[in-house]
Amino acid sequence: GENVEQHPSTLSVQEGDSAVIKCTYSDSASNYFPWYKQELGKRPQLIIDIRSNVGEKKDQRIAVTLNKTAKHFSLHITETQPEDSAVYFCAASTGGDGQNFVFGPGTRLSVLP
Amino acid sequence: KAGVTQTPRYLIKTRGQQVTLSCSPISGHRSVSWYQQTPGQGLQFLFEYFSETQRNKGNFPGRFSGRQFSNSRSEMNVSTLELGDSALYLCASSGTGVGRGGYTFGSGTRLTVV
């Protein structure tokens, strides 16, 4: 079955710096890759996603890149702010209909003021 | 529109008991998935229901079961509770075609087994 690895497990950056989180997946049939942000005590929330027919997607300070050949995708956050501090999860769709996901173990991002 | 609603928010049960958790998806969403979240294991997929049918299932023992009603509301049941079942149980709903928007998660039910 699908396996998703995520690195690093923790990441500390200075406010204003960039943060990059990387994920790899094993199932070449996966075709949809969402990223979720979970603040302490709150639900995971979808922040950006990418489909396998796209190499990059950007939304303001957040971008995701996908390399299908290498089976890895990355989240890039620029100009980080304290409110970006959270746990970030990547996920890859599974199954023929891609209707459920395997999540990475998460990255705890701390943005230091 | 209303989000995904999970009840109850908190639950304390004793080993050996059973528990039922409820999830009401976003109106119009027919797919409901359940996840177990623990500090050590992250987000683990339990099962997914679509139109009252279990469409996918994760690697959990048979003590974990679920169902979905005609109005898309879903329940999850855990029988013969064990201490290791203590976790945050998250429900997520999605519309047609997960790739068009992914999940919307509920706030979860935090289950503590003592």
gemmi code that builds the backbone of each chain (N, CA, C; Angstrom):
import gemmi

chains = {
    "A": [
        ("GLY", (0.812, -1.203, 0.000), (0.000, 0.000, 0.000), (0.848, 1.256, 0.000)),
        ("GLU", (0.164, 2.354, -0.039), (0.858, 3.647, -0.070), (1.586, 3.908, 1.248)),
        ("ASN", (2.759, 4.515, 1.138), (3.529, 4.939, 2.298), (3.993, 6.367, 2.045)),
        ("VAL", (3.784, 7.229, 3.020), (4.177, 8.629, 2.868), (5.169, 8.984, 3.967)),
        ("GLU", (6.330, 9.458, 3.565), (7.324, 9.931, 4.514), (7.387, 11.452, 4.457)),
        ("GLN", (7.704, 12.044, 5.588), (7.699, 13.508, 5.678), (8.905, 13.957, 6.501)),
        ("HIS", (9.579, 14.983, 5.992), (10.765, 15.509, 6.685), (10.823, 17.030, 6.551)),
        ("PRO", (11.315, 17.730, 7.552), (11.744, 17.193, 8.841), (10.546, 16.982, 9.775)),
        ("SER", (10.775, 16.384, 10.911), (9.689, 16.205, 11.867), (9.470, 17.482, 12.672)),
        ("THR", (10.511, 18.248, 12.870), (10.393, 19.562, 13.502), (11.234, 20.558, 12.723)),
        ("LEU", (10.766, 21.795, 12.713), (11.445, 22.836, 11.950), (11.247, 24.172, 12.664)),
        ("SER", (12.338, 24.835, 12.952), (12.276, 26.157, 13.567), (12.913, 27.165, 12.620)),
        ("VAL", (12.207, 28.243, 12.380), (12.737, 29.291, 11.499), (12.491, 30.647, 12.147)),
        ("GLN", (13.265, 31.615, 11.734), (13.067, 32.987, 12.195), (11.943, 33.620, 11.375)),
        ("GLU", (11.184, 34.449, 12.029), (10.121, 35.167, 11.335), (10.686, 35.877, 10.104)),
        ("GLY", (9.986, 35.687, 8.982), (10.433, 36.304, 7.736), (11.228, 35.371, 6.839)),
        ("ASP", (11.775, 34.305, 7.436), (12.510, 33.317, 6.641), (11.527, 32.384, 5.935)),
        ("SER", (12.079, 31.540, 5.067), (11.271, 30.546, 4.365), (11.349, 29.204, 5.074)),
        ("ALA", (10.309, 28.404, 4.869), (10.268, 27.049, 5.417), (9.911, 26.082, 4.300)),
        ("VAL", (10.579, 24.940, 4.301), (10.308, 23.920, 3.289), (10.103, 22.573, 3.971)),
        ("ILE", (9.017, 21.908, 3.626), (8.713, 20.581, 4.157), (8.590, 19.640, 2.964)),
        ("LYS", (9.240, 18.482, 3.070), (9.279, 17.556, 1.942), (8.595, 16.234, 2.270)),
        ("CYS", (7.895, 15.705, 1.291), (7.234, 14.413, 1.440), (7.536, 13.521, 0.247)),
        ("THR", (7.654, 12.237, 0.515), (7.795, 11.263, -0.559), (6.676, 10.245, -0.435)),
        ("TYR", (6.261, 9.706, -1.559), (5.214, 8.698, -1.554), (5.658, 7.506, -2.373)),
        ("SER", (4.977, 6.399, -2.188), (5.449, 5.167, -2.821), (4.576, 4.705, -3.981)),
        ("ASP", (3.322, 5.054, -3.974), (2.386, 4.528, -4.976), (2.295, 5.472, -6.186)),
        ("SER", (2.788, 5.026, -7.294), (2.786, 5.872, -8.483), (1.371, 6.173, -8.977)),
        ("ALA", (0.367, 5.431, -8.479), (-1.022, 5.688, -8.876), (-1.629, 6.871, -8.121)),
        ("SER", (-0.983, 7.332, -7.070), (-1.503, 8.489, -6.323), (-1.563, 9.688, -7.252)),
        ("ASN", (-2.677, 10.418, -7.200), (-2.832, 11.517, -8.152), (-3.294, 12.824, -7.529)),
        ("TYR", (-3.384, 12.850, -6.212), (-3.840, 14.085, -5.564), (-3.130, 14.212, -4.231)),
        ("PHE", (-2.575, 15.411, -3.965), (-1.703, 15.588, -2.802), (-2.086, 16.864, -2.057)),
        ("PRO", (-2.845, 16.718, -0.989), (-3.215, 17.906, -0.198), (-2.251, 18.109, 0.967)),
        ("TRP", (-2.224, 19.333, 1.448), (-1.474, 19.680, 2.655), (-2.451, 20.264, 3.669)),
        ("TYR", (-2.269, 19.838, 4.925), (-3.130, 20.301, 5.997), (-2.289, 20.970, 7.080)),
        ("LYS", (-2.898, 21.960, 7.678), (-2.276, 22.671, 8.797), (-3.134, 22.430, 10.030)),
        ("GLN", (-2.504, 22.028, 11.113), (-3.250, 21.797, 12.343), (-2.627, 22.609, 13.466)),
        ("GLU", (-3.350, 23.620, 13.889), (-2.911, 24.408, 15.033), (-3.285, 23.669, 16.309)),
        ("LEU", (-2.603, 24.015, 17.375), (-2.770, 23.314, 18.632), (-4.234, 23.292, 19.078)),
        ("GLY", (-4.761, 22.102, 19.295), (-6.129, 21.962, 19.774), (-7.203, 22.175, 18.725)),
        ("LYS", (-6.788, 22.302, 17.458), (-7.785, 22.553, 16.399), (-7.782, 21.433, 15.373)),
        ("ARG", (-8.717, 21.494, 14.477), (-8.834, 20.479, 13.431), (-7.821, 20.735, 12.325)),
        ("PRO", (-7.415, 19.696, 11.615), (-6.579, 19.933, 10.425), (-7.376, 20.697, 9.372)),
        ("GLN", (-6.720, 21.645, 8.748), (-7.386, 22.424, 7.705), (-6.578, 22.378, 6.420)),
        ("LEU", (-7.276, 22.172, 5.335), (-6.630, 22.129, 4.025), (-6.082, 23.513, 3.680)),
        ("ILE", (-4.795, 23.581, 3.336), (-4.212, 24.876, 2.997), (-3.845, 24.985, 1.526)),
        ("ILE", (-3.504, 23.875, 0.909), (-3.183, 23.874, -0.508), (-3.153, 22.438, -0.987)),
        ("ASP", (-3.390, 22.240, -2.262), (-3.348, 20.889, -2.808), (-2.815, 20.947, -4.236)),
        ("ILE", (-2.429, 19.798, -4.737), (-1.914, 19.736, -6.094), (-2.295, 18.404, -6.706)),
        ("ARG", (-2.593, 18.430, -7.988), (-2.913, 17.194, -8.691), (-1.710, 16.749, -9.505)),
        ("SER", (-1.732, 15.495, -9.890), (-0.541, 14.913, -10.515), (-0.254, 15.472, -11.902)),
        ("ASN", (-1.206, 16.170, -12.492), (-0.956, 16.734, -13.815), (-0.398, 18.153, -13.743)),
        ("VAL", (-0.062, 18.589, -12.531), (0.465, 19.943, -12.333), (1.786, 19.843, -11.591)),
        ("GLY", (2.762, 20.679, -11.943), (4.059, 20.607, -11.296), (4.214, 21.557, -10.121)),
        ("GLU", (3.445, 22.644, -10.153), (3.573, 23.629, -9.092), (2.276, 24.396, -8.940)),
        ("LYS", (1.998, 24.786, -7.718), (0.807, 25.594, -7.452), (1.149, 26.568, -6.344)),
        ("LYS", (0.652, 27.791, -6.498), (1.000, 28.832, -5.535), (-0.248, 29.524, -5.038)),
        ("ASP", (-0.240, 29.894, -3.757), (-1.337, 30.649, -3.177), (-0.748, 31.600, -2.156)),
        ("GLN", (-0.524, 32.814, -2.582), (0.075, 33.855, -1.736), (1.436, 33.393, -1.236)),
        ("ARG", (1.607, 33.208, 0.066), (2.932, 32.862, 0.587), (3.202, 31.349, 0.580)),
        ("ILE", (2.234, 30.589, 0.131), (2.361, 29.132, 0.161), (2.442, 28.585, -1.254)),
        ("ALA", (3.332, 27.626, -1.457), (3.448, 26.970, -2.751), (3.709, 25.489, -2.531)),
        ("VAL", (3.277, 24.697, -3.478), (3.557, 23.265, -3.443), (4.138, 22.863, -4.790)),
        ("THR", (5.157, 22.025, -4.753), (5.758, 21.507, -5.974), (5.649, 19.992, -5.964)),
        ("LEU", (5.525, 19.416, -7.124), (5.375, 17.974, -7.265), (6.326, 17.452, -8.324)),
        ("ASN", (7.066, 16.420, -7.986), (7.926, 15.727, -8.944), (7.418, 14.292, -9.036)),
        ("LYS", (6.636, 14.017, -10.054), (6.023, 12.693, -10.190), (7.053, 11.609, -10.428)),
        ("THR", (8.072, 11.931, -11.166), (9.098, 10.928, -11.483), (9.800, 10.456, -10.224)),
        ("ALA", (10.151, 11.412, -9.390), (10.849, 11.089, -8.153), (9.880, 10.751, -7.026)),
        ("LYS", (8.600, 10.953, -7.244), (7.556, 10.710, -6.256), (7.813, 11.497, -4.981)),
        ("HIS", (8.009, 12.777, -5.150), (8.065, 13.616, -3.961), (7.404, 14.968, -4.229)),
        ("PHE", (6.920, 15.558, -3.167), (6.274, 16.863, -3.247), (6.642, 17.662, -2.004)),
        ("SER", (6.642, 18.957, -2.166), (7.142, 19.828, -1.103), (6.224, 21.016, -0.882)),
        ("LEU", (6.201, 21.459, 0.359), (5.464, 22.668, 0.741), (6.479, 23.764, 1.018)),
        ("HIS", (6.250, 24.922, 0.432), (7.139, 26.057, 0.628), (6.332, 27.205, 1.226)),
        ("ILE", (6.804, 27.722, 2.350), (6.166, 28.885, 2.960), (7.197, 30.010, 2.979)),
        ("THR", (6.877, 31.111, 2.358), (7.794, 32.253, 2.344), (7.333, 33.298, 3.352)),
        ("GLU", (8.276, 34.155, 3.737), (7.980, 35.267, 4.668), (7.170, 34.768, 5.862)),
        ("THR", (7.691, 33.769, 6.536), (6.944, 33.137, 7.622), (6.574, 34.132, 8.715)),
        ("GLN", (5.424, 33.848, 9.327), (4.899, 34.683, 10.402), (4.590, 33.791, 11.599)),
        ("PRO", (4.535, 34.355, 12.803), (4.253, 33.523, 13.988), (2.987, 32.678, 13.852)),
        ("GLU", (1.996, 33.177, 13.158), (0.743, 32.417, 13.002), (0.882, 31.220, 12.062)),
        ("ASP", (2.042, 31.092, 11.431), (2.305, 29.903, 10.625), (2.729, 28.727, 11.508)),
        ("SER", (3.024, 28.990, 12.770), (3.421, 27.927, 13.689), (2.276, 26.931, 13.855)),
        ("ALA", (2.543, 25.668, 13.545), (1.520, 24.626, 13.570), (2.184, 23.310, 13.173)),
        ("VAL", (1.372, 22.251, 13.157), (1.828, 20.983, 12.584), (1.263, 20.885, 11.172)),
        ("TYR", (2.116, 20.556, 10.247), (1.723, 20.433, 8.845), (1.778, 18.964, 8.430)),
        ("PHE", (0.715, 18.522, 7.782), (0.636, 17.146, 7.297), (0.520, 17.148, 5.775)),
        ("CYS", (1.311, 16.300, 5.148), (1.105, 16.056, 3.733), (0.297, 14.769, 3.611)),
        ("ALA", (-0.308, 14.563, 2.463), (-1.087, 13.354, 2.239), (-1.069, 13.003, 0.766)),
        ("ALA", (-1.263, 11.717, 0.493), (-1.338, 11.240, -0.881), (-2.595, 10.400, -1.020)),
        ("SER", (-3.293, 10.589, -2.132), (-4.503, 9.815, -2.363), (-4.153, 8.364, -2.633)),
        ("THR", (-5.088, 7.485, -2.300), (-4.857, 6.060, -2.501), (-6.075, 5.432, -3.151)),
        ("GLY", (-5.902, 4.231, -3.601), (-7.024, 3.507, -4.166), (-7.310, 3.944, -5.582)),
        ("GLY", (-7.999, 3.077, -6.278), (-8.298, 3.374, -7.665), (-9.125, 4.629, -7.851)),
        ("ASP", (-9.960, 4.911, -6.868), (-10.786, 6.106, -6.999), (-10.227, 7.271, -6.199)),
        ("GLY", (-9.080, 7.064, -5.581), (-8.419, 8.137, -4.842), (-9.287, 8.762, -3.773)),
        ("GLN", (-10.097, 7.944, -3.140), (-11.071, 8.503, -2.215), (-10.639, 8.473, -0.766)),
        ("ASN", (-9.463, 8.025, -0.471), (-8.950, 8.206, 0.871), (-7.455, 8.479, 0.790)),
        ("PHE", (-6.877, 8.773, 1.909), (-5.518, 9.284, 1.932), (-4.652, 8.550, 2.929)),
        ("VAL", (-3.369, 8.567, 2.638), (-2.360, 8.219, 3.621), (-1.643, 9.513, 3.967)),
        ("PHE", (-1.547, 9.788, 5.260), (-0.930, 11.028, 5.718), (0.521, 10.793, 6.117)),
        ("GLY", (1.327, 11.798, 5.936), (2.658, 11.795, 6.494), (2.570, 11.989, 8.001)),
        ("PRO", (3.660, 11.762, 8.723), (3.638, 11.837, 10.181), (3.574, 13.256, 10.734)),
        ("GLY", (3.743, 14.243, 9.888), (3.612, 15.624, 10.340), (4.945, 16.314, 10.591)),
        ("THR", (4.928, 17.620, 10.421), (6.088, 18.467, 10.718), (5.632, 19.585, 11.637)),
        ("ARG", (6.290, 19.687, 12.773), (5.959, 20.780, 13.698), (6.814, 21.984, 13.358)),
        ("LEU", (6.172, 23.020, 12.839), (6.869, 24.248, 12.452), (6.725, 25.294, 13.542)),
        ("SER", (7.838, 25.830, 13.952), (7.847, 26.925, 14.926), (8.480, 28.138, 14.261)),
        ("VAL", (7.763, 29.243, 14.254), (8.290, 30.488, 13.704), (8.636, 31.389, 14.874)),
        ("LEU", (9.902, 31.679, 14.992), (10.391, 32.437, 16.138), (10.395, 33.932, 15.832)),
        ("PRO", (9.830, 34.738, 16.738), (9.752, 36.185, 16.472), (11.108, 36.841, 16.604)),
    ],
    "B": [
        ("LYS", (-21.954, 27.882, 5.009), (-22.709, 26.696, 5.372), (-22.040, 26.010, 6.555)),
        ("ALA", (-22.804, 25.182, 7.266), (-22.286, 24.539, 8.461), (-21.169, 23.589, 8.080)),
        ("GLY", (-20.189, 23.475, 9.007), (-19.074, 22.583, 8.759), (-19.409, 21.171, 9.177)),
        ("VAL", (-18.365, 20.384, 9.379), (-18.517, 19.009, 9.823), (-18.682, 19.026, 11.340)),
        ("THR", (-19.723, 18.393, 11.825), (-20.032, 18.415, 13.251), (-19.832, 17.043, 13.864)),
        ("GLN", (-19.022, 16.991, 14.904), (-18.787, 15.738, 15.601), (-19.280, 15.853, 17.040)),
        ("THR", (-19.934, 14.808, 17.494), (-20.369, 14.759, 18.882), (-20.106, 13.378, 19.462)),
        ("PRO", (-19.801, 13.300, 20.745), (-19.519, 14.435, 21.620), (-18.094, 14.947, 21.394)),
        ("ARG", (-17.713, 16.026, 22.005), (-16.351, 16.542, 21.858), (-15.370, 15.779, 22.746)),
        ("TYR", (-15.830, 15.392, 23.909), (-14.977, 14.665, 24.850), (-15.749, 13.486, 25.418)),
        ("LEU", (-14.989, 12.446, 25.703), (-15.610, 11.219, 26.202), (-14.600, 10.482, 27.071)),
        ("ILE", (-15.044, 10.038, 28.237), (-14.199, 9.201, 29.078), (-14.928, 7.885, 29.286)),
        ("LYS", (-14.247, 6.800, 28.964), (-14.836, 5.483, 29.086), (-13.877, 4.555, 29.828)),
        ("THR", (-14.433, 3.476, 30.302), (-13.645, 2.479, 31.025), (-13.299, 1.330, 30.089)),
        ("ARG", (-12.163, 0.733, 30.324), (-11.762, -0.437, 29.538), (-12.882, -1.465, 29.490)),
        ("GLY", (-13.103, -2.025, 28.320), (-14.122, -3.039, 28.153), (-15.467, -2.493, 27.696)),
        ("GLN", (-15.685, -1.209, 27.910), (-16.949, -0.611, 27.466), (-16.926, -0.411, 25.952)),
        ("GLN", (-18.056, 0.025, 25.434), (-18.114, 0.384, 24.025), (-18.517, 1.852, 23.905)),
        ("VAL", (-18.255, 2.413, 22.744), (-18.540, 3.824, 22.554), (-19.015, 4.063, 21.116)),
        ("THR", (-19.885, 5.031, 20.966), (-20.369, 5.420, 19.636), (-20.130, 6.902, 19.445)),
        ("LEU", (-19.488, 7.240, 18.347), (-19.207, 8.624, 17.996), (-20.027, 8.995, 16.766)),
        ("SER", (-20.404, 10.260, 16.694), (-21.272, 10.698, 15.608), (-20.622, 11.797, 14.779)),
        ("CYS", (-20.963, 11.804, 13.501), (-20.407, 12.805, 12.590), (-21.482, 13.221, 11.588)),
        ("SER", (-21.719, 14.521, 11.510), (-22.632, 15.062, 10.493), (-21.795, 15.822, 9.475)),
        ("PRO", (-21.790, 15.372, 8.224), (-20.939, 16.023, 7.222), (-21.530, 17.345, 6.746)),
        ("ILE", (-20.754, 18.031, 5.958), (-21.240, 19.245, 5.305), (-22.413, 18.866, 4.409)),
        ("SER", (-23.425, 19.698, 4.412), (-24.601, 19.418, 3.609), (-24.219, 19.187, 2.150)),
        ("GLY", (-24.680, 18.075, 1.604), (-24.364, 17.745, 0.216), (-23.162, 16.833, 0.052)),
        ("HIS", (-22.362, 16.713, 1.085), (-21.223, 15.795, 1.022), (-21.695, 14.381, 1.312)),
        ("ARG", (-21.317, 13.451, 0.466), (-21.772, 12.084, 0.635), (-20.687, 11.144, 1.145)),
        ("SER", (-19.464, 11.604, 1.099), (-18.360, 10.769, 1.563), (-17.945, 11.204, 2.960)),
        ("VAL", (-17.877, 10.229, 3.869), (-17.438, 10.504, 5.240), (-16.320, 9.530, 5.575)),
        ("SER", (-15.210, 10.078, 6.038), (-14.067, 9.258, 6.423), (-13.756, 9.473, 7.886)),
        ("TRP", (-13.208, 8.458, 8.511), (-12.833, 8.538, 9.919), (-11.339, 8.280, 10.063)),
        ("TYR", (-10.714, 9.065, 10.952), (-9.295, 8.921, 11.238), (-9.080, 8.902, 12.742)),
        ("GLN", (-8.070, 8.168, 13.138), (-7.624, 8.181, 14.521), (-6.322, 8.980, 14.577)),
        ("GLN", (-6.248, 9.941, 15.479), (-5.027, 10.723, 15.606), (-4.437, 10.540, 16.997)),
        ("THR", (-3.200, 10.072, 17.030), (-2.468, 9.930, 18.281), (-1.106, 10.567, 18.114)),
        ("PRO", (-0.485, 10.995, 19.205), (0.836, 11.625, 19.091), (1.869, 10.711, 18.454)),
        ("GLY", (1.778, 9.427, 18.743), (2.795, 8.513, 18.248), (2.568, 8.018, 16.842)),
        ("GLN", (1.319, 7.888, 16.442), (0.985, 7.263, 15.150), (0.431, 8.239, 14.124)),
        ("GLY", (0.252, 9.487, 14.497), (-0.239, 10.459, 13.517), (-1.684, 10.186, 13.137)),
        ("LEU", (-1.997, 10.470, 11.894), (-3.364, 10.301, 11.384), (-3.480, 8.940, 10.706)),
        ("GLN", (-4.279, 8.083, 11.297), (-4.455, 6.732, 10.761), (-5.878, 6.583, 10.230)),
        ("PHE", (-5.986, 6.120, 8.991), (-7.272, 5.964, 8.331), (-8.030, 4.770, 8.895)),
        ("LEU", (-9.276, 5.007, 9.271), (-10.122, 3.936, 9.792), (-11.008, 3.359, 8.698)),
        ("PHE", (-11.889, 4.183, 8.174), (-12.753, 3.743, 7.069), (-13.425, 4.938, 6.419)),
        ("GLU", (-13.981, 4.671, 5.266), (-14.697, 5.690, 4.506), (-16.043, 5.143, 4.074)),
        ("TYR", (-17.058, 5.965, 4.218), (-18.400, 5.593, 3.788), (-18.872, 6.528, 2.696)),
        ("PHE", (-19.593, 5.955, 1.773), (-20.169, 6.728, 0.672), (-21.517, 6.105, 0.349)),
        ("SER", (-22.548, 6.939, 0.371), (-23.900, 6.448, 0.091), (-24.232, 5.187, 0.888)),
        ("GLU", (-23.978, 5.261, 2.184), (-24.347, 4.217, 3.157), (-23.526, 2.938, 3.013)),
        ("THR", (-22.498, 2.946, 2.190), (-21.682, 1.761, 1.984), (-20.236, 2.049, 2.394)),
        ("GLN", (-19.645, 1.079, 3.070), (-18.233, 1.229, 3.405), (-17.425, 0.986, 2.139)),
        ("ARG", (-16.704, 2.014, 1.724), (-16.003, 1.914, 0.455), (-14.536, 1.558, 0.637)),
        ("ASN", (-13.960, 1.995, 1.739), (-12.553, 1.704, 2.018), (-12.387, 1.460, 3.503)),
        ("LYS", (-11.390, 0.679, 3.836), (-11.175, 0.344, 5.240), (-9.677, 0.318, 5.512)),
        ("GLY", (-9.287, 0.847, 6.657), (-7.889, 0.830, 7.066), (-7.578, -0.434, 7.843)),
        ("ASN", (-6.384, -0.441, 8.439), (-5.919, -1.639, 9.134), (-6.189, -1.561, 10.629)),
        ("PHE", (-7.444, -1.571, 10.972), (-7.835, -1.561, 12.370), (-8.596, -2.850, 12.664)),
        ("PRO", (-8.560, -3.300, 13.941), (-9.274, -4.546, 14.276), (-10.776, -4.388, 14.129)),
        ("GLY", (-11.455, -5.523, 14.119), (-12.894, -5.549, 13.936), (-13.679, -4.856, 15.035)),
        ("ARG", (-12.989, -4.507, 16.140), (-13.683, -3.785, 17.221), (-14.126, -2.398, 16.757)),
        ("PHE", (-13.493, -1.932, 15.707), (-13.826, -0.622, 15.141), (-14.786, -0.833, 13.979)),
        ("SER", (-15.934, -0.226, 14.060), (-16.912, -0.361, 12.989), (-17.614, 0.958, 12.776)),
        ("GLY", (-18.334, 1.042, 11.702), (-19.042, 2.278, 11.427), (-20.252, 2.019, 10.567)),
        ("ARG", (-20.980, 3.074, 10.365), (-22.099, 3.003, 9.433), (-22.449, 4.410, 8.977)),
        ("GLN", (-23.211, 4.468, 7.913), (-23.652, 5.758, 7.401), (-25.139, 5.663, 7.109)),
        ("PHE", (-25.823, 6.720, 7.424), (-27.266, 6.758, 7.244), (-27.623, 7.436, 5.922)),
        ("SER", (-28.898, 7.364, 5.592), (-29.334, 7.905, 4.296), (-29.127, 9.411, 4.190)),
        ("ASN", (-29.034, 10.093, 5.325), (-28.793, 11.541, 5.278), (-27.294, 11.865, 5.319)),
        ("SER", (-26.459, 10.859, 5.137), (-24.988, 10.943, 5.109), (-24.346, 11.055, 6.481)),
        ("ARG", (-25.135, 11.226, 7.512), (-24.555, 11.217, 8.854), (-23.914, 9.853, 9.100)),
        ("SER", (-22.831, 9.860, 9.864), (-22.105, 8.615, 10.097), (-21.857, 8.424, 11.585)),
        ("GLU", (-21.798, 7.197, 11.960), (-21.426, 6.843, 13.321), (-20.262, 5.879, 13.287)),
        ("MET", (-19.448, 5.970, 14.318), (-18.344, 5.041, 14.480), (-18.487, 4.388, 15.846)),
        ("ASN", (-18.284, 3.106, 15.904), (-18.421, 2.371, 17.148), (-17.111, 1.643, 17.460)),
        ("VAL", (-16.745, 1.698, 18.726), (-15.591, 0.910, 19.167), (-16.072, 0.050, 20.325)),
        ("SER", (-15.924, -1.234, 20.196), (-16.364, -2.145, 21.247), (-15.142, -2.611, 22.054)),
        ("THR", (-15.418, -3.120, 23.232), (-14.373, -3.661, 24.115), (-13.157, -2.730, 24.143)),
        ("LEU", (-13.382, -1.543, 24.623), (-12.340, -0.515, 24.606), (-11.074, -0.956, 25.331)),
        ("GLU", (-9.951, -0.533, 24.739), (-8.643, -0.763, 25.337), (-7.985, 0.588, 25.616)),
        ("LEU", (-7.009, 0.572, 26.528), (-6.329, 1.819, 26.863), (-5.733, 2.482, 25.619)),
        ("GLY", (-5.248, 1.677, 24.707), (-4.622, 2.175, 23.485), (-5.576, 2.834, 22.512)),
        ("ASP", (-6.861, 2.738, 22.795), (-7.843, 3.390, 21.920), (-7.992, 4.863, 22.253)),
        ("SER", (-7.361, 5.298, 23.315), (-7.402, 6.715, 23.672), (-6.774, 7.530, 22.545)),
        ("ALA", (-7.529, 8.445, 22.000), (-7.065, 9.197, 20.834), (-8.078, 10.281, 20.505)),
        ("LEU", (-7.695, 11.096, 19.539), (-8.625, 12.039, 18.938), (-9.170, 11.380, 17.680)),
        ("TYR", (-10.470, 11.251, 17.592), (-11.100, 10.641, 16.421), (-11.686, 11.752, 15.557)),
        ("LEU", (-11.169, 11.813, 14.354), (-11.560, 12.869, 13.429), (-12.418, 12.301, 12.309)),
        ("CYS", (-13.439, 13.030, 11.998), (-14.299, 12.712, 10.873), (-14.053, 13.759, 9.799)),
        ("ALA", (-14.081, 13.342, 8.555), (-13.883, 14.289, 7.458), (-14.899, 13.996, 6.368)),
        ("SER", (-15.419, 15.037, 5.767), (-16.349, 14.823, 4.664), (-15.791, 15.448, 3.398)),
        ("SER", (-16.238, 14.923, 2.287), (-15.830, 15.484, 1.007), (-16.972, 15.328, 0.015)),
        ("GLY", (-16.952, 16.222, -0.970), (-17.968, 16.160, -1.995), (-17.568, 15.161, -3.052)),
        ("THR", (-18.192, 15.244, -4.186), (-17.906, 14.321, -5.272), (-16.518, 14.580, -5.812)),
        ("GLY", (-15.687, 13.542, -5.828), (-14.337, 13.730, -6.344), (-13.438, 14.387, -5.317)),
        ("VAL", (-12.751, 13.578, -4.564), (-11.894, 14.112, -3.514), (-10.878, 15.085, -4.084)),
        ("GLY", (-10.425, 14.839, -5.247), (-9.404, 15.695, -5.829), (-9.859, 17.109, -6.080)),
        ("ARG", (-11.105, 17.361, -5.915), (-11.616, 18.713, -6.157), (-11.657, 19.552, -4.896)),
        ("GLY", (-11.186, 19.053, -3.819), (-11.210, 19.904, -2.636), (-10.749, 19.220, -1.382)),
        ("GLY", (-10.444, 17.961, -1.477), (-9.949, 17.292, -0.291), (-10.994, 17.202, 0.790)),
        ("TYR", (-10.508, 16.998, 1.981), (-11.380, 16.823, 3.122), (-11.668, 18.141, 3.828)),
        ("THR", (-12.819, 18.165, 4.507), (-13.072, 19.130, 5.562), (-13.221, 18.314, 6.834)),
        ("PHE", (-12.368, 18.583, 7.790), (-12.385, 17.830, 9.029), (-13.328, 18.450, 10.048)),
        ("GLY", (-13.887, 17.602, 10.891), (-14.598, 18.071, 12.069), (-13.589, 18.368, 13.172)),
        ("SER", (-14.098, 18.840, 14.295), (-13.223, 19.198, 15.417), (-12.753, 17.982, 16.200)),
        ("GLY", (-13.389, 16.858, 15.948), (-12.945, 15.625, 16.576), (-13.646, 15.308, 17.886)),
        ("THR", (-13.548, 14.051, 18.248), (-13.987, 13.579, 19.560), (-12.754, 13.040, 20.263)),
        ("ARG", (-12.465, 13.610, 21.420), (-11.309, 13.121, 22.174), (-11.792, 12.047, 23.133)),
        ("LEU", (-11.352, 10.835, 22.881), (-11.741, 9.690, 23.685), (-10.608, 9.326, 24.635)),
        ("THR", (-10.946, 9.225, 25.885), (-9.993, 8.779, 26.895), (-10.515, 7.495, 27.503)),
        ("VAL", (-9.708, 6.455, 27.460), (-10.088, 5.169, 28.036), (-9.260, 4.971, 29.312)),
        ("VAL", (-9.971, 4.743, 30.417), (-9.263, 4.595, 31.715), (-9.481, 3.195, 32.281)),
    ],
}
model = gemmi.Model(1)
for chain_id, residues in chains.items():
    chain = gemmi.Chain(chain_id)
    for i, (resn, *xyz) in enumerate(residues, 1):
        res = gemmi.Residue()
        res.name, res.seqid = resn, gemmi.SeqId(i, " ")
        for name, pos in zip(("N", "CA", "C"), xyz):
            atom = gemmi.Atom()
            atom.name, atom.element = name, gemmi.Element(name[0])
            atom.pos, atom.b_iso = gemmi.Position(*pos), 0.0
            res.add_atom(atom)
        chain.add_residue(res)
    model.add_chain(chain)
structure = gemmi.Structure()
structure.add_model(model)
structure.setup_entities()
